[in-house]
Amino acid sequence: MSKNSVQKLKSRLKQHIQYALPSRWPPILCASMGRSGSTLVFNAVRRGQAKARFHSDDRLPLQLVTSDAWRPSQVNFHQGVVYKTHAPAGEMPATFGGKVVFVFGLPSEAALSVLRCREVLGESWIKTHFFHLASLGTISDLTEWDVLGYERQIVSWRESNAGPRIMIRYESLWEKQPELEAFLGFPVSLPPKRIRSSIDAMDPVINAKVQRTFAELDAWVDTLPKCQVLN
């Protein structure tokens, strides 16, 4: 049996176990526009959920509350499981019945982070990231226009009817942690806050071009509430 086949078998087995285990907790979807703190939040929420359900965030409990939803319309969401996505809200199935944590930030910083990841992680990572965000173009377009749909992402989740949502700007996560915990119904533990280095690490010419491209969208994002609960 190939490595890929084994991985698929393990994934199906985990899904069966997740479905079989009863839980009073609704599914939780950690969504974001990408490169805006989504992994940090996802890890904090899934650890908090594991402790709430199993009183432990060791490897097995953590795996039992962890999944992804890169294409939400194709996912059978389970109670007590935390999912991650970069999909817009329009892809959510009507049967979701859970809570959404949406993390966002300045589009220019997200774009610079993607370009930085290309240098560090390579083209394979870029291909996967663009797939997850259902990109409308390629990496060569990123300095020219909103090819990853940042505006579409934010607007879709603000106007969504997917159910209860908390929208938090990345920089405000630490000061808004009590609001996040109240929304989820259990404690979360965030790592120490770090200053994002994508801008300083990028070529100044590319940096300036990205800042010009996303200036208007950045200005709009700056007008949005730092933390907001929507129903």
C-alpha atoms as an extended CHARMM CRD file, in Angstrom:
* protein
*
       231  EXT
         1         1  MET       CA              0.0000000000        0.0000000000        0.0000000000  PROA      1               0.0000000000
         2         2  SER       CA              1.3720000000        3.4140000000       -0.9810000000  PROA      2               0.0000000000
         3         3  LYS       CA              2.0890000000        6.1520000000        1.5420000000  PROA      3               0.0000000000
         4         4  ASN       CA             -0.7410000000        8.2270000000        0.0730000000  PROA      4               0.0000000000
         5         5  SER       CA             -3.1870000000        5.3200000000        0.4220000000  PROA      5               0.0000000000
         6         6  VAL       CA             -2.1870000000        4.8010000000        4.0380000000  PROA      6               0.0000000000
         7         7  GLN       CA             -2.6970000000        8.4980000000        4.7580000000  PROA      7               0.0000000000
         8         8  LYS       CA             -6.1680000000        8.4540000000        3.2110000000  PROA      8               0.0000000000
         9         9  LEU       CA             -7.0750000000        5.3620000000        5.2350000000  PROA      9               0.0000000000
        10        10  LYS       CA             -5.9360000000        7.0290000000        8.4590000000  PROA      10              0.0000000000
        11        11  SER       CA             -7.9240000000       10.1420000000        7.5760000000  PROA      11              0.0000000000
        12        12  ARG       CA            -11.1260000000        8.1500000000        6.9660000000  PROA      12              0.0000000000
        13        13  LEU       CA            -10.6450000000        6.2140000000       10.2060000000  PROA      13              0.0000000000
        14        14  LYS       CA            -10.2200000000        9.4550000000       12.1590000000  PROA      14              0.0000000000
        15        15  GLN       CA            -13.3710000000       10.8740000000       10.5990000000  PROA      15              0.0000000000
        16        16  HSD       CA            -15.3360000000        7.7740000000       11.5870000000  PROA      16              0.0000000000
        17        17  ILE       CA            -14.1110000000        8.0680000000       15.1780000000  PROA      17              0.0000000000
        18        18  GLN       CA            -14.9240000000       11.8050000000       15.2460000000  PROA      18              0.0000000000
        19        19  TYR       CA            -18.4280000000       11.0700000000       14.0050000000  PROA      19              0.0000000000
        20        20  ALA       CA            -18.9620000000        8.2580000000       16.5230000000  PROA      20              0.0000000000
        21        21  LEU       CA            -17.8180000000       10.2170000000       19.5860000000  PROA      21              0.0000000000
        22        22  PRO       CA            -20.6890000000       12.2510000000       21.0720000000  PROA      22              0.0000000000
        23        23  SER       CA            -20.0260000000       15.8930000000       21.9180000000  PROA      23              0.0000000000
        24        24  ARG       CA            -22.0530000000       18.7740000000       23.3040000000  PROA      24              0.0000000000
        25        25  TRP       CA            -19.7660000000       21.2350000000       21.5120000000  PROA      25              0.0000000000
        26        26  PRO       CA            -20.6930000000       22.5160000000       18.0310000000  PROA      26              0.0000000000
        27        27  PRO       CA            -18.2010000000       22.3390000000       15.1710000000  PROA      27              0.0000000000
        28        28  ILE       CA            -15.8580000000       25.3240000000       15.0260000000  PROA      28              0.0000000000
        29        29  LEU       CA            -14.4350000000       26.7190000000       11.7970000000  PROA      29              0.0000000000
        30        30  CYS       CA            -11.2610000000       28.8110000000       11.9500000000  PROA      30              0.0000000000
        31        31  ALA       CA            -11.3480000000       30.8670000000        8.7660000000  PROA      31              0.0000000000
        32        32  SER       CA             -9.0470000000       33.5720000000        7.4860000000  PROA      32              0.0000000000
        33        33  MET       CA             -7.8450000000       35.4490000000        4.4270000000  PROA      33              0.0000000000
        34        34  GLY       CA             -4.5500000000       33.5580000000        4.6690000000  PROA      34              0.0000000000
        35        35  ARG       CA             -1.2070000000       34.6330000000        6.1800000000  PROA      35              0.0000000000
        36        36  SER       CA             -2.9970000000       36.6220000000        8.8820000000  PROA      36              0.0000000000
        37        37  GLY       CA             -2.5210000000       34.4940000000       11.9790000000  PROA      37              0.0000000000
        38        38  SER       CA             -4.8710000000       31.6730000000       11.0250000000  PROA      38              0.0000000000
        39        39  THR       CA             -2.5100000000       28.8530000000       12.0020000000  PROA      39              0.0000000000
        40        40  LEU       CA             -1.8150000000       30.4710000000       15.3740000000  PROA      40              0.0000000000
        41        41  VAL       CA             -5.5400000000       30.8020000000       16.0990000000  PROA      41              0.0000000000
        42        42  PHE       CA             -6.3640000000       27.3390000000       14.7610000000  PROA      42              0.0000000000
        43        43  ASN       CA             -3.7590000000       25.7380000000       17.0230000000  PROA      43              0.0000000000
        44        44  ALA       CA             -4.9540000000       27.6850000000       20.0670000000  PROA      44              0.0000000000
        45        45  VAL       CA             -8.6180000000       26.8450000000       19.4500000000  PROA      45              0.0000000000
        46        46  ARG       CA             -8.0790000000       23.1450000000       18.7710000000  PROA      46              0.0000000000
        47        47  ARG       CA             -5.9660000000       22.8030000000       21.9210000000  PROA      47              0.0000000000
        48        48  GLY       CA             -8.6290000000       24.5950000000       23.9110000000  PROA      48              0.0000000000
        49        49  GLN       CA            -11.3050000000       22.3180000000       22.4450000000  PROA      49              0.0000000000
        50        50  ALA       CA             -9.2610000000       19.1890000000       23.2290000000  PROA      50              0.0000000000
        51        51  LYS       CA             -8.9400000000       20.2610000000       26.8570000000  PROA      51              0.0000000000
        52        52  ALA       CA            -12.6400000000       21.1350000000       27.0440000000  PROA      52              0.0000000000
        53        53  ARG       CA            -13.6990000000       17.7450000000       25.6380000000  PROA      53              0.0000000000
        54        54  PHE       CA            -10.9970000000       15.3570000000       26.8860000000  PROA      54              0.0000000000
        55        55  HSD       CA             -9.2020000000       17.3660000000       29.6140000000  PROA      55              0.0000000000
        56        56  SER       CA             -5.9700000000       16.9390000000       27.6590000000  PROA      56              0.0000000000
        57        57  ASP       CA             -4.2880000000       18.3690000000       24.5750000000  PROA      57              0.0000000000
        58        58  ASP       CA             -1.9240000000       15.4280000000       24.1370000000  PROA      58              0.0000000000
        59        59  ARG       CA             -1.4990000000       13.9880000000       20.6570000000  PROA      59              0.0000000000
        60        60  LEU       CA             -4.5580000000       11.6950000000       20.5050000000  PROA      60              0.0000000000
        61        61  PRO       CA             -7.1390000000       14.1350000000       21.9570000000  PROA      61              0.0000000000
        62        62  LEU       CA             -5.6990000000       16.8530000000       19.7390000000  PROA      62              0.0000000000
        63        63  GLN       CA             -6.0490000000       14.7070000000       16.6290000000  PROA      63              0.0000000000
        64        64  LEU       CA             -9.6510000000       13.8370000000       17.5090000000  PROA      64              0.0000000000
        65        65  VAL       CA            -10.6720000000       17.5120000000       17.4950000000  PROA      65              0.0000000000
        66        66  THR       CA             -8.6600000000       18.5080000000       14.4090000000  PROA      66              0.0000000000
        67        67  SER       CA             -9.6400000000       18.5950000000       10.7430000000  PROA      67              0.0000000000
        68        68  ASP       CA             -9.6810000000       20.8990000000        7.7160000000  PROA      68              0.0000000000
        69        69  ALA       CA            -12.3140000000       22.2810000000        5.3810000000  PROA      69              0.0000000000
        70        70  TRP       CA            -10.5100000000       23.7070000000        2.3800000000  PROA      70              0.0000000000
        71        71  ARG       CA            -13.7120000000       23.1230000000        0.3850000000  PROA      71              0.0000000000
        72        72  PRO       CA            -16.4610000000       23.5020000000        3.0350000000  PROA      72              0.0000000000
        73        73  SER       CA            -19.2800000000       22.5220000000        0.6840000000  PROA      73              0.0000000000
        74        74  GLN       CA            -17.7520000000       19.0270000000        0.5250000000  PROA      74              0.0000000000
        75        75  VAL       CA            -17.2950000000       18.5860000000        4.2950000000  PROA      75              0.0000000000
        76        76  ASN       CA            -19.5290000000       16.7320000000        6.7360000000  PROA      76              0.0000000000
        77        77  PHE       CA            -18.9270000000       18.8460000000        9.8390000000  PROA      77              0.0000000000
        78        78  HSD       CA            -18.8550000000       16.9440000000       13.1570000000  PROA      78              0.0000000000
        79        79  GLN       CA            -19.7060000000       18.1280000000       16.6730000000  PROA      79              0.0000000000
        80        80  GLY       CA            -16.6850000000       18.9880000000       18.8020000000  PROA      80              0.0000000000
        81        81  VAL       CA            -14.2250000000       19.2440000000       15.8920000000  PROA      81              0.0000000000
        82        82  VAL       CA            -12.2020000000       22.3170000000       14.9100000000  PROA      82              0.0000000000
        83        83  TYR       CA            -11.6870000000       22.9450000000       11.1870000000  PROA      83              0.0000000000
        84        84  LYS       CA             -9.4580000000       25.2950000000        9.2260000000  PROA      84              0.0000000000
        85        85  THR       CA            -10.2570000000       27.0120000000        5.9330000000  PROA      85              0.0000000000
        86        86  HSD       CA             -9.4030000000       29.9470000000        3.6740000000  PROA      86              0.0000000000
        87        87  ALA       CA            -12.6340000000       29.5610000000        1.6950000000  PROA      87              0.0000000000
        88        88  PRO       CA            -15.1460000000       32.4180000000        1.4640000000  PROA      88              0.0000000000
        89        89  ALA       CA            -18.3770000000       32.1470000000        3.4140000000  PROA      89              0.0000000000
        90        90  GLY       CA            -20.3780000000       31.4610000000        0.2680000000  PROA      90              0.0000000000
        91        91  GLU       CA            -18.9750000000       27.9260000000        0.1960000000  PROA      91              0.0000000000
        92        92  MET       CA            -20.4340000000       27.0080000000        3.5990000000  PROA      92              0.0000000000
        93        93  PRO       CA            -23.1440000000       24.3230000000        3.5850000000  PROA      93              0.0000000000
        94        94  ALA       CA            -26.5020000000       25.2020000000        5.1190000000  PROA      94              0.0000000000
        95        95  THR       CA            -26.0820000000       22.2350000000        7.4850000000  PROA      95              0.0000000000
        96        96  PHE       CA            -22.9300000000       23.6260000000        9.1790000000  PROA      96              0.0000000000
        97        97  GLY       CA            -24.5900000000       24.5040000000       12.5030000000  PROA      97              0.0000000000
        98        98  GLY       CA            -21.4170000000       25.6580000000       14.2280000000  PROA      98              0.0000000000
        99        99  LYS       CA            -19.3580000000       28.7190000000       15.1280000000  PROA      99              0.0000000000
       100       100  VAL       CA            -16.8360000000       30.6130000000       12.9830000000  PROA      100             0.0000000000
       101       101  VAL       CA            -13.6760000000       32.3970000000       14.0830000000  PROA      101             0.0000000000
       102       102  PHE       CA            -12.5150000000       34.6630000000       11.2470000000  PROA      102             0.0000000000
       103       103  VAL       CA             -9.0700000000       36.2650000000       11.5210000000  PROA      103             0.0000000000
       104       104  PHE       CA             -8.0310000000       39.0910000000        9.2310000000  PROA      104             0.0000000000
       105       105  GLY       CA             -5.3260000000       41.7040000000        8.8320000000  PROA      105             0.0000000000
       106       106  LEU       CA             -3.9680000000       44.2140000000        6.3550000000  PROA      106             0.0000000000
       107       107  PRO       CA             -4.0750000000       42.7450000000        2.8240000000  PROA      107             0.0000000000
       108       108  SER       CA             -0.6790000000       44.2720000000        2.0050000000  PROA      108             0.0000000000
       109       109  GLU       CA              0.9140000000       42.4180000000        4.9280000000  PROA      109             0.0000000000
       110       110  ALA       CA             -0.7710000000       39.1510000000        3.9310000000  PROA      110             0.0000000000
       111       111  ALA       CA              0.4550000000       39.5560000000        0.3470000000  PROA      111             0.0000000000
       112       112  LEU       CA              4.0240000000       40.3100000000        1.4750000000  PROA      112             0.0000000000
       113       113  SER       CA              3.9050000000       37.2640000000        3.7450000000  PROA      113             0.0000000000
       114       114  VAL       CA              2.9000000000       35.0840000000        0.7770000000  PROA      114             0.0000000000
       115       115  LEU       CA              5.7960000000       36.4460000000       -1.2730000000  PROA      115             0.0000000000
       116       116  ARG       CA              8.1450000000       35.7960000000        1.6360000000  PROA      116             0.0000000000
       117       117  CYS       CA              6.8530000000       32.2250000000        1.9380000000  PROA      117             0.0000000000
       118       118  ARG       CA              7.6330000000       31.7020000000       -1.7340000000  PROA      118             0.0000000000
       119       119  GLU       CA             11.2790000000       32.4720000000       -0.9900000000  PROA      119             0.0000000000
       120       120  VAL       CA             11.3820000000       30.2600000000        2.0980000000  PROA      120             0.0000000000
       121       121  LEU       CA              8.9790000000       27.4000000000        1.2870000000  PROA      121             0.0000000000
       122       122  GLY       CA              9.0620000000       27.2800000000       -2.5050000000  PROA      122             0.0000000000
       123       123  GLU       CA              6.6320000000       26.9150000000       -5.3840000000  PROA      123             0.0000000000
       124       124  SER       CA              4.9140000000       23.8150000000       -3.9900000000  PROA      124             0.0000000000
       125       125  TRP       CA              3.6870000000       25.7840000000       -0.9780000000  PROA      125             0.0000000000
       126       126  ILE       CA              2.5170000000       28.6130000000       -3.2490000000  PROA      126             0.0000000000
       127       127  LYS       CA              0.5390000000       26.1940000000       -5.4080000000  PROA      127             0.0000000000
       128       128  THR       CA             -1.2160000000       24.7310000000       -2.3560000000  PROA      128             0.0000000000
       129       129  HSD       CA             -1.9090000000       28.1590000000       -0.8280000000  PROA      129             0.0000000000
       130       130  PHE       CA             -3.4010000000       29.4980000000       -4.0610000000  PROA      130             0.0000000000
       131       131  PHE       CA             -5.5910000000       26.3840000000       -4.2940000000  PROA      131             0.0000000000
       132       132  HSD       CA             -6.8300000000       26.8190000000       -0.7190000000  PROA      132             0.0000000000
       133       133  LEU       CA             -7.8430000000       30.4090000000       -1.4650000000  PROA      133             0.0000000000
       134       134  ALA       CA             -9.4230000000       29.5260000000       -4.8350000000  PROA      134             0.0000000000
       135       135  SER       CA             -7.1320000000       32.0990000000       -6.4360000000  PROA      135             0.0000000000
       136       136  LEU       CA             -8.2940000000       33.9830000000       -9.5060000000  PROA      136             0.0000000000
       137       137  GLY       CA             -4.7480000000       34.2510000000      -10.8860000000  PROA      137             0.0000000000
       138       138  THR       CA             -1.1040000000       33.3730000000      -10.2370000000  PROA      138             0.0000000000
       139       139  ILE       CA              1.7320000000       34.5070000000       -7.9900000000  PROA      139             0.0000000000
       140       140  SER       CA              2.9170000000       36.9080000000      -10.6900000000  PROA      140             0.0000000000
       141       141  ASP       CA             -0.3730000000       38.8080000000      -10.2930000000  PROA      141             0.0000000000
       142       142  LEU       CA             -0.0400000000       39.2790000000       -6.5430000000  PROA      142             0.0000000000
       143       143  THR       CA              1.7600000000       42.6270000000       -6.7000000000  PROA      143             0.0000000000
       144       144  GLU       CA             -0.7350000000       43.9550000000       -9.2510000000  PROA      144             0.0000000000
       145       145  TRP       CA             -4.1970000000       43.2360000000       -7.8130000000  PROA      145             0.0000000000
       146       146  ASP       CA             -6.1480000000       41.3080000000       -5.1790000000  PROA      146             0.0000000000
       147       147  VAL       CA             -5.5750000000       37.9370000000       -6.8430000000  PROA      147             0.0000000000
       148       148  LEU       CA             -6.1970000000       35.9830000000       -3.6050000000  PROA      148             0.0000000000
       149       149  GLY       CA             -9.5520000000       37.6210000000       -2.9910000000  PROA      149             0.0000000000
       150       150  TYR       CA             -8.8230000000       39.2860000000        0.3540000000  PROA      150             0.0000000000
       151       151  GLU       CA            -11.6870000000       41.7520000000       -0.0370000000  PROA      151             0.0000000000
       152       152  ARG       CA            -14.0460000000       38.9700000000       -1.1370000000  PROA      152             0.0000000000
       153       153  GLN       CA            -13.0580000000       36.9610000000        1.9440000000  PROA      153             0.0000000000
       154       154  ILE       CA            -13.7080000000       39.7220000000        4.4550000000  PROA      154             0.0000000000
       155       155  VAL       CA            -16.9560000000       40.9020000000        2.8750000000  PROA      155             0.0000000000
       156       156  SER       CA            -18.3100000000       37.3690000000        2.5590000000  PROA      156             0.0000000000
       157       157  TRP       CA            -17.7950000000       36.5840000000        6.2560000000  PROA      157             0.0000000000
       158       158  ARG       CA            -19.1600000000       39.9600000000        7.3940000000  PROA      158             0.0000000000
       159       159  GLU       CA            -22.3420000000       39.3900000000        5.4000000000  PROA      159             0.0000000000
       160       160  SER       CA            -22.5950000000       35.6240000000        5.9050000000  PROA      160             0.0000000000
       161       161  ASN       CA            -25.6280000000       33.7450000000        7.2020000000  PROA      161             0.0000000000
       162       162  ALA       CA            -23.4680000000       30.7830000000        8.2200000000  PROA      162             0.0000000000
       163       163  GLY       CA            -24.2710000000       31.3280000000       11.8980000000  PROA      163             0.0000000000
       164       164  PRO       CA            -22.4570000000       32.9040000000       14.8710000000  PROA      164             0.0000000000
       165       165  ARG       CA            -19.1500000000       34.4910000000       13.8680000000  PROA      165             0.0000000000
       166       166  ILE       CA            -16.4340000000       36.3800000000       15.6700000000  PROA      166             0.0000000000
       167       167  MET       CA            -14.2300000000       38.5050000000       13.4330000000  PROA      167             0.0000000000
       168       168  ILE       CA            -10.9000000000       39.4680000000       14.9830000000  PROA      168             0.0000000000
       169       169  ARG       CA             -8.0210000000       41.4450000000       13.5430000000  PROA      169             0.0000000000
       170       170  TYR       CA             -4.7340000000       39.6090000000       14.0770000000  PROA      170             0.0000000000
       171       171  GLU       CA             -3.0200000000       42.4620000000       15.9480000000  PROA      171             0.0000000000
       172       172  SER       CA             -5.9140000000       42.5860000000       18.4280000000  PROA      172             0.0000000000
       173       173  LEU       CA             -6.0090000000       38.8770000000       19.2740000000  PROA      173             0.0000000000
       174       174  TRP       CA             -4.2080000000       39.2220000000       22.5940000000  PROA      174             0.0000000000
       175       175  GLU       CA             -6.2670000000       42.1220000000       23.9450000000  PROA      175             0.0000000000
       176       176  LYS       CA             -9.4660000000       40.4970000000       22.6720000000  PROA      176             0.0000000000
       177       177  GLN       CA             -8.7140000000       37.0360000000       24.0550000000  PROA      177             0.0000000000
       178       178  PRO       CA            -11.5090000000       37.3080000000       26.6830000000  PROA      178             0.0000000000
       179       179  GLU       CA            -14.0390000000       38.0150000000       23.9170000000  PROA      179             0.0000000000
       180       180  LEU       CA            -12.7720000000       35.0370000000       21.9170000000  PROA      180             0.0000000000
       181       181  GLU       CA            -13.0380000000       32.7190000000       24.9370000000  PROA      181             0.0000000000
       182       182  ALA       CA            -16.5410000000       33.9690000000       25.7530000000  PROA      182             0.0000000000
       183       183  PHE       CA            -17.5940000000       33.2940000000       22.1530000000  PROA      183             0.0000000000
       184       184  LEU       CA            -16.1190000000       29.7830000000       22.1180000000  PROA      184             0.0000000000
       185       185  GLY       CA            -17.1990000000       28.8300000000       25.6240000000  PROA      185             0.0000000000
       186       186  PHE       CA            -13.7740000000       27.5470000000       26.7220000000  PROA      186             0.0000000000
       187       187  PRO       CA            -10.2980000000       28.9960000000       27.4630000000  PROA      187             0.0000000000
       188       188  VAL       CA             -7.5870000000       29.2840000000       24.8340000000  PROA      188             0.0000000000
       189       189  SER       CA             -3.8680000000       29.8270000000       25.2730000000  PROA      189             0.0000000000
       190       190  LEU       CA             -2.2030000000       32.1670000000       22.7870000000  PROA      190             0.0000000000
       191       191  PRO       CA              1.5650000000       32.1890000000       22.2660000000  PROA      191             0.0000000000
       192       192  PRO       CA              3.4780000000       35.4010000000       23.0330000000  PROA      192             0.0000000000
       193       193  LYS       CA              2.7610000000       38.1700000000       20.5550000000  PROA      193             0.0000000000
       194       194  ARG       CA              5.4170000000       38.6910000000       17.8940000000  PROA      194             0.0000000000
       195       195  ILE       CA              5.9130000000       41.5150000000       15.4170000000  PROA      195             0.0000000000
       196       196  ARG       CA              5.4130000000       40.3300000000       11.8390000000  PROA      196             0.0000000000
       197       197  SER       CA              8.6720000000       40.6150000000        9.8470000000  PROA      197             0.0000000000
       198       198  SER       CA              7.3760000000       40.1360000000        6.2740000000  PROA      198             0.0000000000
       199       199  ILE       CA              7.6790000000       43.8220000000        5.3630000000  PROA      199             0.0000000000
       200       200  ASP       CA             11.2370000000       44.2830000000        6.6360000000  PROA      200             0.0000000000
       201       201  ALA       CA             12.3940000000       41.0350000000        4.9990000000  PROA      201             0.0000000000
       202       202  MET       CA             11.0530000000       41.9140000000        1.5350000000  PROA      202             0.0000000000
       203       203  ASP       CA             12.8450000000       43.7540000000       -1.2610000000  PROA      203             0.0000000000
       204       204  PRO       CA             12.0350000000       47.4930000000       -0.8450000000  PROA      204             0.0000000000
       205       205  VAL       CA             10.9140000000       47.8470000000       -4.4800000000  PROA      205             0.0000000000
       206       206  ILE       CA              8.4680000000       44.9420000000       -4.1990000000  PROA      206             0.0000000000
       207       207  ASN       CA              7.3670000000       46.1880000000       -0.7930000000  PROA      207             0.0000000000
       208       208  ALA       CA              6.5510000000       49.6280000000       -2.1910000000  PROA      208             0.0000000000
       209       209  LYS       CA              4.6620000000       48.1190000000       -5.1340000000  PROA      209             0.0000000000
       210       210  VAL       CA              2.5240000000       45.9360000000       -2.8510000000  PROA      210             0.0000000000
       211       211  GLN       CA              1.8000000000       48.8980000000       -0.5750000000  PROA      211             0.0000000000
       212       212  ARG       CA              0.5590000000       50.9190000000       -3.5560000000  PROA      212             0.0000000000
       213       213  THR       CA             -1.5360000000       48.0490000000       -4.9250000000  PROA      213             0.0000000000
       214       214  PHE       CA             -3.3240000000       47.4240000000       -1.6190000000  PROA      214             0.0000000000
       215       215  ALA       CA             -3.3950000000       50.9880000000       -0.2480000000  PROA      215             0.0000000000
       216       216  GLU       CA             -7.1290000000       51.4920000000       -0.7660000000  PROA      216             0.0000000000
       217       217  LEU       CA             -8.0330000000       48.0410000000        0.5550000000  PROA      217             0.0000000000
       218       218  ASP       CA             -5.7280000000       48.5010000000        3.5690000000  PROA      218             0.0000000000
       219       219  ALA       CA             -7.4320000000       51.8070000000        4.3460000000  PROA      219             0.0000000000
       220       220  TRP       CA            -10.8400000000       50.0990000000        4.2600000000  PROA      220             0.0000000000
       221       221  VAL       CA             -9.6750000000       47.2910000000        6.5610000000  PROA      221             0.0000000000
       222       222  ASP       CA             -8.4190000000       49.9140000000        9.0160000000  PROA      222             0.0000000000
       223       223  THR       CA            -11.9980000000       51.1760000000        9.3670000000  PROA      223             0.0000000000
       224       224  LEU       CA            -13.3690000000       47.7670000000       10.4350000000  PROA      224             0.0000000000
       225       225  PRO       CA            -13.9560000000       46.8390000000       14.0950000000  PROA      225             0.0000000000
       226       226  LYS       CA            -10.9600000000       45.0930000000       15.6550000000  PROA      226             0.0000000000
       227       227  CYS       CA            -13.2990000000       42.4800000000       17.1540000000  PROA      227             0.0000000000
       228       228  GLN       CA            -16.9410000000       41.8970000000       16.3750000000  PROA      228             0.0000000000
       229       229  VAL       CA            -19.4330000000       39.1250000000       17.1090000000  PROA      229             0.0000000000
       230       230  LEU       CA            -22.0710000000       38.6070000000       14.4120000000  PROA      230             0.0000000000
       231       231  ASN       CA            -25.0470000000       36.2720000000       14.2080000000  PROA      231             0.0000000000
